[in-house]
């Protein structure tokens, strides 16, 4: 757990309703004056950044290496890069962006991701994990695409807004075990453009088991991509197998 006090943690749960903030705002986490920053410097420094992790899927580990799941079944993407561990208060920030439509916070999260991947091999194309049409209608925006557009601009890389799509609605992933997630997503994505050996980076908000990224990487490779990488804001701890 970070150094946030109990009072600050309680205030963090009482996010204000406004999404766009200007100069003179308060920090979204500790509510101290933060100037033009959404999250103040001390709070940003206290966030749970991802340290040692799996080389393949980025699940947190005691030391860098391959997790058991990736050793048994290597993912079809070459590597996953994430900024944070998906725990308090990062989970609250991601939830606010996704479900309260705080696009200013989404841009801040995207810039954190852009900073993390700036030294990684530069892809030829960035795509976002597509939402199911039914979920997109309810939410009004695809959080992964909002992240992808900001990251692409920051790195000066082309973003394929409509390059990938869902071929069908799938069962919600929460509550499913790893094998069930893979079966649920089998054949769920298609790439609508022809690729010729390009390196494609897939952007998402959170990686849980990597099943979604793996299914999307399979669609990209089938369309001719030379390699697929996965970039996400946060990675959950090791989920149930």
N, C-alpha and C positions, 0 to 999 in steps of 0.2 A: 504494500500500500504506500502511496505517496505521503508527503508531509502535510497534506491538506488537513486543517483542523476539522473537528466535528461540525462546528458552526458553518464553516465554509462549504463543507460537503452538503449540508442541508440547504444552503443557499443555492448550491449548484443544481439542485433538483427543481428550483423555482425559477426556471428560465423565463425571461420576459417575452412577451408575444411578438415584439417587433423583430423583423429579420434583417433590416438594413441599418447599420449603425455608422455614425460619423465621428469626427474628432471630439474628444472630450468624453468618450464612452467609458463605461466600467468594464473590467475584466469579466468575461462570461463565467469564470469559475469562482474567483474569490471576491468579486464585486468591488475590488479596489480600483481607483482611477487608473486607466491604462492608456490614456492618450488616444492614438489612432489604432491601437492594437486590439483585436478581438480577445486574445488571451495575453495576459501580461507576461513579461519576461520570466519572473520567478515561477509562475504556474507552468509555463511552457517547459521550463527546465525540469520540472518535477513530473512531467508526463511519463508514463511507462513505455519507453522506447524499446523496440525489439533488439535483444542482444544476441546471444548464441542461439542458433536455430538450425533446422534441417536445410541442407544444401538444396534439396529439391523443392519442398513444399513450404519452407519457412516456419514450420511449427516450432515453438520455443523448446529448446533442449538445454541440458546442462553444459554442453560444449558443441561447437560446430561439427557437423557430420551428417550422416544419413539416418533418418528415423526408420523405425521398423516397417511402417507402411510403405515408404518409398523403396526400401530394399526389396520388399516382397513384390511390389508392383510399381515400377518407376513411372512417374507421370509423363504425359506426352508433351508437356511444356518443359523447357530446359531448366528453368529456375524461377523461383518466386521471390520478390522483394517487397517487404512491408516496412512501414515506419514504426508502428506502435504495436504493443500487445493489446488485444481487445479486452480491456478491463477498466474499472473505474479510474479516472473519469472519462477516458476515451470513448467507452461505450455510450455514455450520455451525450457526448458531442456528436457522434455518428448518428445516434437515434434522433437527435434534434434536427440535424441536417435532412435526414431521410423523411421523417414523418411530420416535421413542422415546416418544411420548405424553407429553411434558413439558408439561402443561397450564398450569403456573405460568409457564413461559417463553412459552407461547402468549398468556397474558393480558398479559404485559409487551409482547410484540410488538403486540398489539391496542391497548394504551394508547398506544404510539408512533404507530400509525396514527390513532387518535382525535385525538391532539394535532395531527397534521399536517393533518387535514381539518376541524378545528374552525372555521376561518375560511372554509371553502368553502360554497357555497350548500347550505342544509339540505334534504335529500331528504324526501319523504313516507314512503318505505319503503326498508328495506335488505334485500337478499337476498344469499345466498351462492352461489357456484358449486357446483352439486351434484356429488358424486362418483358414479362408476359403482357400481351395487350390489355388483358383485364386489369392487371395491377397498374399498368401505365395510365389507364383511364382514371383510376381512383386517385393515384398519387399526383398525376399531372406532369411529372417529369421523371426522367431516368437518372438517378443519382450517380450511377457509374459514368454515364455520358457527360454529365456536368463536370465530374472530376477529370475525365479524359480530355475534354476541350481545354481546360486550364493547363493541364500538364503538357499537352501538345503545343500550345502557344508558348509556354515557358521554354520548351526544349527545341522549338522550331521544327517540329515533326508533323507530318500530315496526319490528320485524324479521319478515319473512315466512319462517318456518322451513320451511314446505312449499309456498311459493308457486311455486317452479320445480323442475323435475325433468328428469332425463335420459330421453329417449325410447328410447335404445338404447345398447348398449356401443359404444365407438369404439376405434380403434387408438391405442395409447399415442402421445402427441405428440412425446416426445423423439426426435430423429433425423429428423423430418419437416421439409421446407422450408415456407416460408410458404404457398405455394399449396396444398401437400398438406395442411397443417393446416386451411386453410379448407374444403377439400373433405371432409376427415375429419369436421368438426364441423357440416356443413350439415344443418340440421333435427334436430340432436341434442338440443335443449332444447325444453321447452314451459313455458308459464306457466299454472298451474292456477287463477288468479284473474282476474277481469275488472277491468281498470284503466280509469280515466277521466281521462287527462291527467296522472297523477301523475309526479313526478320520482322515479326509482328509482336507488339506488346499489347497484352490484354489488361485493361484497367477495371478494377472493381473496388468497392468500399471495404469489404471484409472477406477474408478467406477463412472458411470453417474447416472443411476437410480437403478442399482442393478439387472436389468432384465437378463443380461447375466449370472451373478453369480448365480442367482436363478434357471435358466434353467439348468446350469451345476450341481448345487447342487442336483437338482431333479434326474438327471441321475446317480449321485454317490450314492444317497440314494437307488435308484431302483436297483443298482448293489450290495447292501448290506452294504454300509457304515453306521456306527453308527451315525456319525455327520459330517457336512461339515462347515468349516470356510472359510472366504474370506480375503485375504491379498492383498493390493494394494499400490502402491506408492502414489497415490493422489486420492482425492474425489472432485467431482464438487460440487458447491453450489446446492441448491434445484432446480431441473429441472422442466419443465412444467409437470403437472400431466397427 
